[in-house]
Amino acid sequence: MRLQDLIESKIFRAFLELNKFDIEEKSFLILLKEIEKEGIVDIDTWDQFRKIRNTIAHEYPGEEEEALEAIGLLVKKSADLIKVAKNLMDRYYEVR
């Protein structure tokens, strides 16, 4: 969850700035569309990461089973998240 938060809140923005994309006053969706154009991650995959994170981060009584399912899905999807981080690193070194 922390890796996903870090990528979303800081690394995507830094990557776009490095590529001369104006990030000022842009919604996250606009930034994510630009990230998708760059071939880093598609919007649907990132939306899945956000939904998993939200399910795990917010505890509600009676929803323990959903949280456990989300944790299992997070484990399955962790390789995809690592791939996103690797894509960002690879592209960073291409731009430099």
N, CA, C and O atoms as a MOPAC input file, in Angstrom:
PM7 MOZYME 1SCF
protein

 N      0.83400 1    -1.19100 1     0.00000 1
 C      0.00000 1     0.00000 1     0.00000 1
 C      0.87600 1     1.25200 1     0.00000 1
 O      0.56400 1     2.23700 1    -0.66900 1
 N      1.95400 1     1.20500 1     0.74200 1
 C      2.82500 1     2.38500 1     0.79500 1
 C      3.49900 1     2.64800 1    -0.54700 1
 O      3.64200 1     3.79900 1    -0.96000 1
 N      3.91200 1     1.58200 1    -1.22300 1
 C      4.52500 1     1.76200 1    -2.53700 1
 C      3.51100 1     2.39200 1    -3.49500 1
 O      3.85100 1     3.30900 1    -4.24300 1
 N      2.31000 1     1.91700 1    -3.47500 1
 C      1.26800 1     2.47500 1    -4.34100 1
 C      1.02400 1     3.93900 1    -4.01600 1
 O      0.91400 1     4.76300 1    -4.92300 1
 N      0.93700 1     4.27500 1    -2.72600 1
 C      0.73500 1     5.66600 1    -2.32000 1
 C      1.89400 1     6.55000 1    -2.76600 1
 O      1.68200 1     7.65300 1    -3.26800 1
 N      3.11400 1     6.06500 1    -2.58100 1
 C      4.29800 1     6.82600 1    -2.96600 1
 C      4.33200 1     7.07100 1    -4.47200 1
 O      4.59400 1     8.18700 1    -4.92100 1
 N      4.07000 1     6.04000 1    -5.23300 1
 C      4.06300 1     6.19300 1    -6.69200 1
 C      2.99900 1     7.20100 1    -7.09900 1
 O      3.25200 1     8.09000 1    -7.91300 1
 N      1.81800 1     7.05900 1    -6.53100 1
 C      0.70600 1     7.93100 1    -6.90600 1
 C      0.92800 1     9.37400 1    -6.49100 1
 O      0.68900 1    10.29100 1    -7.27700 1
 N      1.37900 1     9.58300 1    -5.27300 1
 C      1.46300 1    10.94200 1    -4.75000 1
 C      2.71400 1    11.69700 1    -5.16800 1
 O      2.68600 1    12.92500 1    -5.25200 1
 N      3.80900 1    10.99600 1    -5.43100 1
 C      5.06200 1    11.70400 1    -5.71100 1
 C      5.73200 1    11.30000 1    -7.01900 1
 O      6.11000 1    12.16300 1    -7.81000 1
 N      5.88000 1    10.02300 1    -7.25000 1
 C      6.71200 1     9.57400 1    -8.36500 1
 C      6.06300 1     9.85400 1    -9.71600 1
 O      6.75500 1    10.26700 1   -10.64600 1
 N      4.75500 1     9.64200 1    -9.85000 1
 C      4.09200 1     9.97100 1   -11.11200 1
 C      4.31200 1    11.44400 1   -11.45400 1
 O      4.64500 1    11.78000 1   -12.59000 1
 N      4.12600 1    12.30900 1   -10.47700 1
 C      4.28300 1    13.74600 1   -10.70900 1
 C      5.72500 1    14.08900 1   -11.09800 1
 O      5.96100 1    14.84900 1   -12.03800 1
 N      6.67800 1    13.52300 1   -10.36800 1
 C      8.08300 1    13.77700 1   -10.67300 1
 C      8.43800 1    13.29100 1   -12.07600 1
 O      9.16400 1    13.96400 1   -12.80700 1
 N      7.92700 1    12.13200 1   -12.44300 1
 C      8.17500 1    11.59300 1   -13.77400 1
 C      7.62500 1    12.52500 1   -14.85300 1
 O      8.30300 1    12.80900 1   -15.84000 1
 N      6.40100 1    12.99600 1   -14.65900 1
 C      5.79500 1    13.88100 1   -15.65000 1
 C      6.53400 1    15.20800 1   -15.73100 1
 O      6.71900 1    15.74400 1   -16.82300 1
 N      6.95500 1    15.74100 1   -14.60400 1
 C      7.73400 1    16.97900 1   -14.61000 1
 C      9.04000 1    16.78600 1   -15.37500 1
 O      9.43800 1    17.64800 1   -16.15800 1
 N      9.69400 1    15.67200 1   -15.15000 1
 C     10.93700 1    15.35900 1   -15.85000 1
 C     10.71500 1    15.32000 1   -17.36000 1
 O     11.60200 1    15.66900 1   -18.13800 1
 N      9.53800 1    14.89800 1   -17.75700 1
 C      9.18700 1    14.82800 1   -19.17200 1
 C      8.51800 1    16.10800 1   -19.67300 1
 O      7.88800 1    16.11700 1   -20.73000 1
 N      8.66200 1    17.18100 1   -18.90500 1
 C      8.18300 1    18.51800 1   -19.30000 1
 C      6.67100 1    18.62600 1   -19.42800 1
 O      6.16600 1    19.45200 1   -20.18700 1
 N      5.94700 1    17.79100 1   -18.68500 1
 C      4.48800 1    17.88500 1   -18.67000 1
 C      4.09500 1    18.81200 1   -17.53300 1
 O      4.54400 1    18.63200 1   -16.40100 1
 N      3.26000 1    19.80300 1   -17.82200 1
 C      2.81200 1    20.75700 1   -16.81000 1
 C      1.82400 1    20.06600 1   -15.87200 1
 O      0.72100 1    19.70800 1   -16.28400 1
 N      2.21800 1    19.87900 1   -14.61200 1
 C      1.35300 1    19.18300 1   -13.65900 1
 C      0.56500 1    20.13600 1   -12.77500 1
 O     -0.31000 1    19.70200 1   -12.02700 1
 N      0.86200 1    21.42100 1   -12.85000 1
 C      0.18400 1    22.39400 1   -11.99900 1
 C     -1.31700 1    22.38600 1   -12.23200 1
 O     -1.78600 1    22.44900 1   -13.36900 1
 N     -2.05500 1    22.30800 1   -11.14400 1
 C     -3.52000 1    22.37700 1   -11.13300 1
 C     -4.18800 1    21.31200 1   -12.01000 1
 O     -5.29600 1    21.51500 1   -12.50800 1
 N     -3.52500 1    20.20600 1   -12.19000 1
 C     -4.09900 1    19.10100 1   -12.95500 1
 C     -4.65400 1    18.06600 1   -11.98200 1
 O     -4.04400 1    17.77500 1   -10.95400 1
 N     -5.80600 1    17.52000 1   -12.31700 1
 C     -6.38500 1    16.47100 1   -11.48000 1
 C     -5.54300 1    15.20800 1   -11.62100 1
 O     -4.78700 1    15.05600 1   -12.58100 1
 N     -5.68300 1    14.31100 1   -10.65900 1
 C     -4.92900 1    13.06900 1   -10.73700 1
 C     -5.32700 1    12.27600 1   -11.97700 1
 O     -4.48000 1    11.61900 1   -12.58200 1
 N     -6.58800 1    12.32400 1   -12.36300 1
 C     -7.04100 1    11.58100 1   -13.53600 1
 C     -6.31900 1    12.06500 1   -14.80100 1
 O     -5.92300 1    11.25000 1   -15.63400 1
 N     -6.15000 1    13.35800 1   -14.94500 1
 C     -5.42000 1    13.89200 1   -16.10100 1
 C     -3.97400 1    13.41100 1   -16.07000 1
 O     -3.42400 1    13.01600 1   -17.09700 1
 N     -3.36000 1    13.44600 1   -14.88400 1
 C     -1.98100 1    12.96400 1   -14.75600 1
 C     -1.89800 1    11.47200 1   -15.08600 1
 O     -0.97200 1    11.02700 1   -15.76500 1
 N     -2.86400 1    10.71800 1   -14.60200 1
 C     -2.87200 1     9.27900 1   -14.84800 1
 C     -3.04900 1     8.97400 1   -16.33900 1
 O     -2.44300 1     8.03500 1   -16.85700 1
 N     -3.86500 1     9.75500 1   -17.01900 1
 C     -4.02200 1     9.56600 1   -18.46400 1
 C     -2.70100 1     9.80100 1   -19.18500 1
 O     -2.37600 1     9.09900 1   -20.14300 1
 N     -1.94700 1    10.77800 1   -18.72700 1
 C     -0.64000 1    11.04600 1   -19.33000 1
 C      0.34500 1     9.91100 1   -19.03200 1
 O      1.14200 1     9.52600 1   -19.88700 1
 N      0.27500 1     9.38600 1   -17.80700 1
 C      1.10700 1     8.22900 1   -17.43300 1
 C      0.75300 1     7.03200 1   -18.31900 1
 O      1.63300 1     6.28900 1   -18.75200 1
 N     -0.52800 1     6.85700 1   -18.57900 1
 C     -0.96300 1     5.76300 1   -19.43900 1
 C     -0.41600 1     5.94700 1   -20.85400 1
 O      0.04100 1     4.98300 1   -21.46800 1
 N     -0.45900 1     7.18100 1   -21.38000 1
 C      0.09000 1     7.46000 1   -22.70900 1
 C      1.57300 1     7.10700 1   -22.78800 1
 O      2.06700 1     6.69000 1   -23.83600 1
 N      2.27000 1     7.27600 1   -21.67800 1
 C      3.70600 1     6.98000 1   -21.62100 1
 C      3.98300 1     5.48400 1   -21.50800 1
 O      5.13900 1     5.06200 1   -21.54300 1
 N      2.92900 1     4.68200 1   -21.37200 1
 C      3.09300 1     3.22900 1   -21.31000 1
 C      3.55000 1     2.71100 1   -19.95800 1
 O      4.08300 1     1.60500 1   -19.86400 1
 N      3.34600 1     3.50300 1   -18.90400 1
 C      3.77600 1     3.09700 1   -17.56600 1
 C      2.76800 1     2.14200 1   -16.93900 1
 O      3.14500 1     1.08400 1   -16.43500 1
 N      1.49600 1     2.50700 1   -16.96900 1
 C      0.42800 1     1.67500 1   -16.40200 1
 C     -0.88600 1     2.11100 1   -17.04400 1
 O     -1.05600 1     3.28300 1   -17.38200 1
 N     -1.80400 1     1.17800 1   -17.21000 1
 C     -3.10000 1     1.58400 1   -17.74500 1
 C     -4.02500 1     1.98500 1   -16.59300 1
 O     -3.85900 1     1.54500 1   -15.45500 1
 N     -4.97500 1     2.81000 1   -16.91500 1
 C     -5.86300 1     3.38600 1   -15.90500 1
 C     -6.63500 1     2.30800 1   -15.15700 1
 O     -6.79700 1     2.40700 1   -13.94000 1
 N     -7.10800 1     1.29300 1   -15.84500 1
 C     -7.88300 1     0.23600 1   -15.19200 1
 C     -7.05800 1    -0.49800 1   -14.13500 1
 O     -7.54600 1    -0.78600 1   -13.04200 1
 N     -5.81100 1    -0.79500 1   -14.47400 1
 C     -4.93200 1    -1.47000 1   -13.50300 1
 C     -4.70900 1    -0.58300 1   -12.28900 1
 O     -4.77600 1    -1.05100 1   -11.15300 1
 N     -4.44000 1     0.70800 1   -12.53000 1
 C     -4.20200 1     1.60600 1   -11.39600 1
 C     -5.46300 1     1.75400 1   -10.55300 1
 O     -5.37900 1     1.86000 1    -9.32900 1
 N     -6.62500 1     1.76200 1   -11.19000 1
 C     -7.88700 1     1.84000 1   -10.45700 1
 C     -8.05700 1     0.62200 1    -9.54800 1
 O     -8.56100 1     0.74400 1    -8.43100 1
 N     -7.64000 1    -0.54500 1   -10.02400 1
 C     -7.69600 1    -1.74900 1    -9.19100 1
 C     -6.80400 1    -1.58700 1    -7.95000 1
 O     -7.20600 1    -1.93800 1    -6.84100 1
 N     -5.59400 1    -1.05300 1    -8.14700 1
 C     -4.70100 1    -0.81700 1    -7.00700 1
 C     -5.35700 1     0.10700 1    -5.98100 1
 O     -5.28800 1    -0.14300 1    -4.77800 1
 N     -5.98200 1     1.16000 1    -6.45800 1
 C     -6.63000 1     2.12400 1    -5.55200 1
 C     -7.79300 1     1.48200 1    -4.78500 1
 O     -7.96800 1     1.72500 1    -3.59100 1
 N     -8.57600 1     0.67200 1    -5.47500 1
 C     -9.70900 1     0.00900 1    -4.81300 1
 C     -9.21800 1    -0.97100 1    -3.74400 1
 O     -9.78400 1    -1.04600 1    -2.65300 1
 N     -8.18200 1    -1.70600 1    -4.06200 1
 C     -7.61700 1    -2.63500 1    -3.07300 1
 C     -7.12300 1    -1.86000 1    -1.86600 1
 O     -7.43100 1    -2.21500 1    -0.72800 1
 N     -6.35300 1    -0.79700 1    -2.10700 1
 C     -5.82800 1     0.02000 1    -1.01700 1
 C     -6.96200 1     0.57100 1    -0.15000 1
 O     -6.88800 1     0.52100 1     1.07800 1
 N     -7.99200 1     1.08600 1    -0.78000 1
 C     -9.10100 1     1.65800 1    -0.02300 1
 C     -9.82900 1     0.60400 1     0.80800 1
 O    -10.23600 1     0.87800 1     1.93700 1
 N     -9.99500 1    -0.58400 1     0.26300 1
 C    -10.65800 1    -1.65700 1     1.00300 1
 C     -9.85000 1    -2.03800 1     2.23800 1
 O    -10.41200 1    -2.26300 1     3.31000 1
 N     -8.54600 1    -2.10900 1     2.08400 1
 C     -7.68500 1    -2.49700 1     3.20400 1
 C     -7.53800 1    -1.36500 1     4.21200 1
 O     -7.50500 1    -1.60800 1     5.41800 1
 N     -7.44800 1    -0.12700 1     3.72400 1
 C     -7.17000 1     1.01400 1     4.60000 1
 C     -8.34800 1     1.39800 1     5.48300 1
 O     -8.15200 1     1.92400 1     6.57800 1
 N     -9.55400 1     1.14400 1     5.02800 1
 C    -10.74100 1     1.54800 1     5.78500 1
 C    -11.41500 1     0.32100 1     6.38100 1
 O    -11.96300 1    -0.51800 1     5.66700 1
 N    -11.36300 1     0.23800 1     7.68700 1
 C    -11.95400 1    -0.90900 1     8.37800 1
 C    -13.37900 1    -0.57900 1     8.80700 1
 O    -13.62800 1     0.42000 1     9.48100 1
 N    -14.29900 1    -1.43300 1     8.40500 1
 C    -15.68700 1    -1.28500 1     8.79100 1
 C    -16.14500 1    -2.58400 1     9.44100 1
 O    -15.82100 1    -3.66700 1     8.95300 1
 N    -16.88700 1    -2.48800 1    10.52300 1
 C    -17.37500 1    -3.70600 1    11.18300 1
 C    -18.18600 1    -4.55700 1    10.21400 1
 O    -19.01800 1    -4.05100 1     9.46100 1
 N    -17.92900 1    -5.84500 1    10.25100 1
 C    -18.66000 1    -6.76700 1     9.40300 1
 C    -18.08900 1    -6.93900 1     8.00200 1
 O    -18.62200 1    -7.71000 1     7.20400 1
 N    -17.02100 1    -6.23600 1     7.70200 1
 C    -16.42900 1    -6.33700 1     6.36500 1
 C    -15.03900 1    -6.97300 1     6.40200 1
 O    -14.20900 1    -6.73500 1     5.52500 1
 N    -14.80700 1    -7.77500 1     7.42000 1
 C    -13.50000 1    -8.41800 1     7.56400 1
 C    -13.18600 1    -9.34400 1     6.39300 1
 O    -12.04600 1    -9.42000 1     5.93600 1
 N    -14.21600 1   -10.05000 1     5.91200 1
 C    -13.99800 1   -10.97800 1     4.79900 1
 C    -13.56500 1   -10.22900 1     3.53900 1
 O    -12.69500 1   -10.69600 1     2.80300 1
 N    -14.16900 1    -9.07300 1     3.29300 1
 C    -13.77800 1    -8.26200 1     2.13800 1
 C    -12.33300 1    -7.79500 1     2.26600 1
 O    -11.58800 1    -7.78200 1     1.28600 1
 N    -11.94400 1    -7.41200 1     3.47400 1
 C    -10.56900 1    -6.97100 1     3.70200 1
 C     -9.59300 1    -8.11600 1     3.45400 1
 O     -8.53800 1    -7.91300 1     2.85200 1
 N     -9.93700 1    -9.31700 1     3.91300 1
 C     -9.06400 1   -10.47200 1     3.68500 1
 C     -8.95500 1   -10.80100 1     2.20300 1
 O     -7.87400 1   -11.14200 1     1.72200 1
 N    -10.05400 1   -10.70400 1     1.48200 1
 C    -10.02100 1   -10.92400 1     0.03800 1
 C     -9.14300 1    -9.88400 1    -0.64600 1
 O     -8.38700 1   -10.20500 1    -1.56300 1
 N     -9.24600 1    -8.63400 1    -0.19300 1
 C     -8.43000 1    -7.55700 1    -0.76800 1
 C     -6.94800 1    -7.80200 1    -0.50900 1
 O     -6.11200 1    -7.54000 1    -1.37400 1
 N     -6.62600 1    -8.30000 1     0.67000 1
 C     -5.22600 1    -8.60800 1     0.98000 1
 C     -4.72200 1    -9.71100 1     0.04700 1
 O     -3.61100 1    -9.62300 1    -0.47600 1
 N     -5.52600 1   -10.73600 1    -0.15800 1
 C     -5.14600 1   -11.80000 1    -1.08800 1
 C     -4.94500 1   -11.27700 1    -2.49900 1
 O     -4.00400 1   -11.67900 1    -3.18400 1
 N     -5.82500 1   -10.38200 1    -2.93900 1
 C     -5.69300 1    -9.78300 1    -4.26300 1
 C     -4.44500 1    -8.90700 1    -4.33800 1
 O     -3.75300 1    -8.88300 1    -5.35600 1
 N     -4.16900 1    -8.19700 1    -3.26600 1
 C     -2.96100 1    -7.36200 1    -3.21900 1
 C     -1.70600 1    -8.21400 1    -3.38500 1
 O     -0.77800 1    -7.82600 1    -4.09500 1
 N     -1.67900 1    -9.35100 1    -2.74300 1
 C     -0.53000 1   -10.25600 1    -2.87700 1
 C     -0.39600 1   -10.70000 1    -4.33800 1
 O      0.70600 1   -10.72300 1    -4.88600 1
 N     -1.51900 1   -11.05000 1    -4.95800 1
 C     -1.48100 1   -11.47100 1    -6.35800 1
 C     -1.04600 1   -10.34100 1    -7.29100 1
 O     -0.34800 1   -10.57700 1    -8.27600 1
 N     -1.45900 1    -9.12400 1    -6.97700 1
 C     -1.18800 1    -7.96900 1    -7.82800 1
 C      0.14800 1    -7.28900 1    -7.51100 1
 O      0.54400 1    -6.36400 1    -8.22100 1
 N      0.83700 1    -7.72000 1    -6.47700 1
 C      2.07200 1    -7.03900 1    -6.08500 1
 C      3.10800 1    -7.05000 1    -7.20400 1
 O      3.85000 1    -6.08100 1    -7.36200 1
 N      3.17200 1    -8.12300 1    -7.97900 1
 C      4.11200 1    -8.17100 1    -9.10600 1
 C      3.77100 1    -7.09700 1   -10.13500 1
 O      4.66900 1    -6.52200 1   -10.75000 1
 N      2.47700 1    -6.82100 1   -10.32700 1
 C      2.07300 1    -5.77100 1   -11.26400 1
 C      2.51500 1    -4.39800 1   -10.76600 1
 O      2.95600 1    -3.56100 1   -11.55300 1
 N      2.39900 1    -4.17100 1    -9.46800 1
 C      2.81800 1    -2.89700 1    -8.89700 1
 C      4.33100 1    -2.72800 1    -9.01100 1
 O      4.81500 1    -1.63400 1    -9.30000 1
 N      5.05600 1    -3.78100 1    -8.79000 1
 C      6.51400 1    -3.73300 1    -8.94300 1
 C      6.87100 1    -3.46500 1   -10.40200 1
 O      7.84400 1    -2.76500 1   -10.68200 1
 N      6.09600 1    -4.01300 1   -11.33000 1
 C      6.32900 1    -3.75900 1   -12.75100 1
 C      6.13500 1    -2.27500 1   -13.07300 1
 O      6.89200 1    -1.71000 1   -13.86300 1
 N      5.13700 1    -1.64700 1   -12.47200 1
 C      4.91900 1    -0.21100 1   -12.67500 1
 C      6.14300 1     0.56500 1   -12.19700 1
 O      6.62600 1     1.45900 1   -12.89100 1
 N      6.64100 1     0.22300 1   -11.01000 1
 C      7.83100 1     0.89100 1   -10.47800 1
 C      9.02100 1     0.68200 1   -11.40800 1
 O      9.78900 1     1.61400 1   -11.64900 1
 N      9.18000 1    -0.52100 1   -11.92700 1
 C     10.28100 1    -0.81000 1   -12.85100 1
 C     10.11500 1    -0.02400 1   -14.14500 1
 O     11.09500 1     0.50500 1   -14.66900 1
 N      8.90200 1     0.06200 1   -14.66800 1
 C      8.65300 1     0.86100 1   -15.86800 1
 C      9.06100 1     2.31300 1   -15.65600 1
 O      9.66500 1     2.93000 1   -16.53300 1
 N      8.72900 1     2.85100 1   -14.49300 1
 C      9.10100 1     4.23000 1   -14.17700 1
 C     10.62100 1     4.38800 1   -14.13600 1
 O     11.16200 1     5.35400 1   -14.67500 1
 N     11.30400 1     3.44600 1   -13.50000 1
 C     12.76300 1     3.51100 1   -13.42200 1
 C     13.38400 1     3.42100 1   -14.81800 1
 O     14.27700 1     4.19800 1   -15.15700 1
 N     12.91200 1     2.48100 1   -15.61200 1
 C     13.45100 1     2.31800 1   -16.96400 1
 C     13.26700 1     3.59400 1   -17.78200 1
 O     14.19200 1     4.05200 1   -18.45300 1
 N     12.08500 1     4.15100 1   -17.71900 1
 C     11.80900 1     5.38500 1   -18.47800 1
 C     12.62400 1     6.55500 1   -17.96800 1
 O     13.04400 1     7.40800 1   -18.74900 1
 N     12.85100 1     6.60400 1   -16.66300 1
 C     13.67500 1     7.66500 1   -16.07700 1
 C     15.07300 1     7.63700 1   -16.69000 1
 O     15.59800 1     8.67500 1   -17.09100 1
 N     15.66800 1     6.46300 1   -16.76300 1
 C     17.01200 1     6.34700 1   -17.30100 1
 C     17.05900 1     6.60100 1   -18.80400 1
 O     18.09800 1     7.01200 1   -19.32200 1
 N     15.96100 1     6.36600 1   -19.51300 1
 C     15.89100 1     6.70000 1   -20.93100 1
 C     15.91100 1     8.20900 1   -21.13700 1
 O     16.56200 1     8.70900 1   -22.05500 1
 N     15.19000 1     8.93500 1   -20.27400 1
 C     15.05400 1    10.38700 1   -20.39600 1
 C     16.35500 1    11.08700 1   -20.00000 1
 O     16.74800 1    12.08100 1   -20.61100 1
 N     17.01300 1    10.55900 1   -18.97700 1
 C     18.25200 1    11.18800 1   -18.50300 1
 C     19.25100 1    11.12000 1   -19.56300 1
 O     20.37400 1    11.59100 1   -19.38400 1

